[in-house]
Amino acid sequence: MGAKCKVNWDIVSRPLAFGGLGVLNTDKFARTLRLRWPWYEWKEPARLWAGDDNPCDEGDLSFFYACTTITVGDGAKTPFWECPWLLGRRPKDTAPLIFAASSRKRWKVREALKENAWIIKIRPPDTVSVEHVSQFFTLWTLLQEVHLDELV
């Protein structure tokens, strides 16, 4: 049986100067600590743990990308599917059926765009629908406009 708290935590967690008790809001603090992972993956990719699974969930990453601006540059660091680098949207949101059919989900923009490698990694589903074709051509059309700084 759970206890009911008779304390308004939004007020209690305010700083003393703003009428609160200065109690740490652990949910916000934990999110802040988790958001350091994608930040350091961008800023310091040579760190030992960079590239491993980070503790951020989908909500954390959405918050991170909403608060940051992505400059793709040569595309060597930008995640192809997961990052909103394509007109402010993630390719996996633009073409979710193509993302689901892709056998390689964790690669960078530069790798994916080199000679249209992202197309080679698509495993056709058992039944291809009109929606599959539509999403593929929408993504393909958007990607034709991308010009990286140094696509090698």
BALO-531835 format. One record per residue (C-alpha): x, y, z; residue in three letters. Coordinates in Angstrom, 3 decimals, decimal comma. Example, Ala and Ser with C-alpha at 12.3 -4.5 7.8 and 13.67 -1.06 7.14 Angstrom:
2
<rec u="12,300" v="-4,500" w="7,800" residuo="ala"/>
<rec u="13,670" v="-1,060" w="7,140" residuo="ser"/>
//
This chain:
152
<rec u="0,000" v="0,000" w="0,000" residuo="met"/>
<rec u="1,475" v="3,340" w="-1,031" residuo="gly"/>
<rec u="1,482" v="6,437" w="1,102" residuo="ala"/>
<rec u="-0,002" v="9,681" w="-0,088" residuo="lys"/>
<rec u="2,313" v="12,609" w="0,152" residuo="cys"/>
<rec u="0,767" v="15,820" w="1,435" residuo="lys"/>
<rec u="3,638" v="17,932" w="0,180" residuo="val"/>
<rec u="3,648" v="19,812" w="-3,117" residuo="asn"/>
<rec u="7,033" v="18,776" w="-4,513" residuo="trp"/>
<rec u="7,053" v="21,541" w="-7,120" residuo="asp"/>
<rec u="7,058" v="24,061" w="-4,267" residuo="ile"/>
<rec u="9,387" v="22,084" w="-1,975" residuo="val"/>
<rec u="11,980" v="21,658" w="-4,724" residuo="ser"/>
<rec u="12,204" v="25,399" w="-5,392" residuo="arg"/>
<rec u="15,301" v="27,195" w="-4,094" residuo="pro"/>
<rec u="15,026" v="28,840" w="-0,670" residuo="leu"/>
<rec u="15,073" v="32,279" w="-2,285" residuo="ala"/>
<rec u="11,857" v="31,398" w="-4,151" residuo="phe"/>
<rec u="9,898" v="30,075" w="-1,181" residuo="gly"/>
<rec u="10,896" v="26,425" w="-1,395" residuo="gly"/>
<rec u="13,030" v="24,174" w="0,760" residuo="leu"/>
<rec u="15,714" v="23,602" w="-1,849" residuo="gly"/>
<rec u="15,046" v="19,849" w="-2,038" residuo="val"/>
<rec u="16,578" v="18,359" w="-5,188" residuo="leu"/>
<rec u="14,082" v="17,297" w="-7,857" residuo="asn"/>
<rec u="15,614" v="13,899" w="-8,601" residuo="thr"/>
<rec u="13,680" v="13,361" w="-11,860" residuo="asp"/>
<rec u="15,012" v="16,559" w="-13,410" residuo="lys"/>
<rec u="18,482" v="16,015" w="-11,975" residuo="phe"/>
<rec u="18,641" v="12,459" w="-13,344" residuo="ala"/>
<rec u="17,557" v="13,669" w="-16,793" residuo="arg"/>
<rec u="20,246" v="16,345" w="-16,665" residuo="thr"/>
<rec u="22,885" v="13,720" w="-15,937" residuo="leu"/>
<rec u="21,610" v="11,444" w="-18,719" residuo="arg"/>
<rec u="21,656" v="14,326" w="-21,224" residuo="leu"/>
<rec u="25,396" v="14,694" w="-20,698" residuo="arg"/>
<rec u="25,866" v="11,406" w="-22,598" residuo="trp"/>
<rec u="24,661" v="12,583" w="-26,027" residuo="pro"/>
<rec u="26,363" v="15,939" w="-25,464" residuo="trp"/>
<rec u="29,727" v="14,314" w="-24,842" residuo="tyr"/>
<rec u="29,195" v="11,915" w="-27,771" residuo="glu"/>
<rec u="28,986" v="15,009" w="-29,975" residuo="trp"/>
<rec u="31,682" v="17,098" w="-28,368" residuo="lys"/>
<rec u="34,216" v="14,452" w="-27,346" residuo="glu"/>
<rec u="33,730" v="11,332" w="-29,509" residuo="pro"/>
<rec u="37,162" v="9,990" w="-28,486" residuo="ala"/>
<rec u="35,964" v="9,236" w="-24,959" residuo="arg"/>
<rec u="36,191" v="5,565" w="-24,082" residuo="leu"/>
<rec u="32,429" v="5,012" w="-23,696" residuo="trp"/>
<rec u="31,366" v="7,098" w="-26,729" residuo="ala"/>
<rec u="29,401" v="5,014" w="-29,212" residuo="gly"/>
<rec u="28,157" v="2,564" w="-26,585" residuo="asp"/>
<rec u="24,512" v="2,502" w="-25,601" residuo="asp"/>
<rec u="23,787" v="5,531" w="-23,479" residuo="asn"/>
<rec u="21,131" v="5,631" w="-20,743" residuo="pro"/>
<rec u="18,884" v="8,113" w="-22,579" residuo="cys"/>
<rec u="15,400" v="7,040" w="-23,562" residuo="asp"/>
<rec u="13,417" v="8,373" w="-26,530" residuo="glu"/>
<rec u="12,057" v="11,267" w="-24,449" residuo="gly"/>
<rec u="15,535" v="12,303" w="-23,331" residuo="asp"/>
<rec u="16,850" v="12,279" w="-26,896" residuo="leu"/>
<rec u="13,845" v="14,223" w="-28,167" residuo="ser"/>
<rec u="14,481" v="16,814" w="-25,463" residuo="phe"/>
<rec u="18,198" v="16,917" w="-26,304" residuo="phe"/>
<rec u="17,599" v="17,445" w="-30,020" residuo="tyr"/>
<rec u="14,903" v="20,066" w="-29,337" residuo="ala"/>
<rec u="17,436" v="22,054" w="-27,295" residuo="cys"/>
<rec u="20,366" v="21,782" w="-29,688" residuo="thr"/>
<rec u="21,128" v="22,820" w="-33,229" residuo="thr"/>
<rec u="22,680" v="20,243" w="-35,516" residuo="ile"/>
<rec u="25,369" v="21,226" w="-37,973" residuo="thr"/>
<rec u="26,123" v="18,169" w="-40,060" residuo="val"/>
<rec u="29,400" v="19,335" w="-41,614" residuo="gly"/>
<rec u="31,055" v="16,284" w="-43,176" residuo="asp"/>
<rec u="28,551" v="13,909" w="-41,515" residuo="gly"/>
<rec u="31,204" v="11,832" w="-39,734" residuo="ala"/>
<rec u="29,622" v="12,297" w="-36,285" residuo="lys"/>
<rec u="25,921" v="12,733" w="-37,067" residuo="thr"/>
<rec u="23,727" v="9,636" w="-36,549" residuo="pro"/>
<rec u="21,850" v="8,959" w="-39,782" residuo="phe"/>
<rec u="18,533" v="7,561" w="-38,502" residuo="trp"/>
<rec u="18,304" v="8,924" w="-34,953" residuo="glu"/>
<rec u="19,240" v="12,584" w="-35,343" residuo="cys"/>
<rec u="16,960" v="15,361" w="-36,718" residuo="pro"/>
<rec u="19,488" v="16,535" w="-39,292" residuo="trp"/>
<rec u="17,278" v="16,266" w="-42,393" residuo="leu"/>
<rec u="15,217" v="19,487" w="-42,561" residuo="leu"/>
<rec u="14,866" v="19,325" w="-38,773" residuo="gly"/>
<rec u="13,432" v="15,800" w="-38,809" residuo="arg"/>
<rec u="14,865" v="12,378" w="-38,148" residuo="arg"/>
<rec u="14,928" v="10,105" w="-41,201" residuo="pro"/>
<rec u="13,371" v="7,364" w="-39,062" residuo="lys"/>
<rec u="10,348" v="9,636" w="-38,493" residuo="asp"/>
<rec u="10,144" v="10,613" w="-42,156" residuo="thr"/>
<rec u="10,221" v="6,973" w="-43,292" residuo="ala"/>
<rec u="9,438" v="4,651" w="-40,354" residuo="pro"/>
<rec u="8,746" v="1,629" w="-42,587" residuo="leu"/>
<rec u="12,120" v="2,065" w="-44,315" residuo="ile"/>
<rec u="13,822" v="2,456" w="-40,934" residuo="phe"/>
<rec u="12,190" v="-0,778" w="-39,772" residuo="ala"/>
<rec u="13,390" v="-2,558" w="-42,928" residuo="ala"/>
<rec u="16,948" v="-1,243" w="-42,607" residuo="ser"/>
<rec u="19,447" v="-3,827" w="-41,416" residuo="ser"/>
<rec u="21,866" v="-1,151" w="-40,238" residuo="arg"/>
<rec u="20,381" v="1,267" w="-37,757" residuo="lys"/>
<rec u="23,523" v="2,722" w="-36,160" residuo="arg"/>
<rec u="25,640" v="4,506" w="-38,677" residuo="trp"/>
<rec u="26,619" v="8,045" w="-39,440" residuo="lys"/>
<rec u="25,298" v="10,327" w="-42,181" residuo="val"/>
<rec u="28,574" v="10,245" w="-44,072" residuo="arg"/>
<rec u="28,624" v="6,435" w="-44,214" residuo="glu"/>
<rec u="24,975" v="6,189" w="-45,209" residuo="ala"/>
<rec u="25,153" v="8,747" w="-48,004" residuo="leu"/>
<rec u="28,383" v="7,511" w="-49,542" residuo="lys"/>
<rec u="27,229" v="5,987" w="-52,833" residuo="glu"/>
<rec u="23,694" v="5,712" w="-51,349" residuo="asn"/>
<rec u="24,792" v="2,908" w="-49,024" residuo="ala"/>
<rec u="21,629" v="3,341" w="-46,937" residuo="trp"/>
<rec u="19,641" v="1,818" w="-49,835" residuo="ile"/>
<rec u="21,750" v="-1,351" w="-49,905" residuo="ile"/>
<rec u="20,965" v="-2,030" w="-46,232" residuo="lys"/>
<rec u="17,190" v="-2,089" w="-46,742" residuo="ile"/>
<rec u="15,766" v="-5,604" w="-46,474" residuo="arg"/>
<rec u="12,520" v="-5,713" w="-48,435" residuo="pro"/>
<rec u="9,593" v="-6,895" w="-46,293" residuo="pro"/>
<rec u="7,584" v="-9,949" w="-47,329" residuo="asp"/>
<rec u="4,901" v="-7,698" w="-48,769" residuo="thr"/>
<rec u="5,783" v="-4,255" w="-50,055" residuo="val"/>
<rec u="2,957" v="-1,761" w="-49,742" residuo="ser"/>
<rec u="2,338" v="1,526" w="-51,489" residuo="val"/>
<rec u="3,262" v="3,198" w="-48,202" residuo="glu"/>
<rec u="6,716" v="1,511" w="-48,295" residuo="his"/>
<rec u="7,354" v="2,855" w="-51,786" residuo="val"/>
<rec u="6,024" v="6,296" w="-50,890" residuo="ser"/>
<rec u="8,226" v="6,570" w="-47,793" residuo="gln"/>
<rec u="11,264" v="5,332" w="-49,694" residuo="phe"/>
<rec u="10,881" v="7,932" w="-52,446" residuo="phe"/>
<rec u="10,143" v="10,716" w="-49,959" residuo="thr"/>
<rec u="13,351" v="9,935" w="-48,073" residuo="leu"/>
<rec u="15,350" v="9,421" w="-51,262" residuo="trp"/>
<rec u="14,152" v="12,762" w="-52,670" residuo="thr"/>
<rec u="15,086" v="14,626" w="-49,488" residuo="leu"/>
<rec u="18,509" v="12,998" w="-49,420" residuo="leu"/>
<rec u="19,238" v="14,053" w="-53,006" residuo="gln"/>
<rec u="19,402" v="17,656" w="-51,797" residuo="glu"/>
<rec u="22,045" v="16,923" w="-49,141" residuo="val"/>
<rec u="25,587" v="18,040" w="-49,854" residuo="his"/>
<rec u="28,118" v="17,295" w="-47,136" residuo="leu"/>
<rec u="31,267" v="19,342" w="-46,659" residuo="asp"/>
<rec u="33,612" v="16,478" w="-47,486" residuo="glu"/>
<rec u="31,790" v="13,376" w="-48,666" residuo="leu"/>
<rec u="34,636" v="10,940" w="-49,279" residuo="val"/>
//
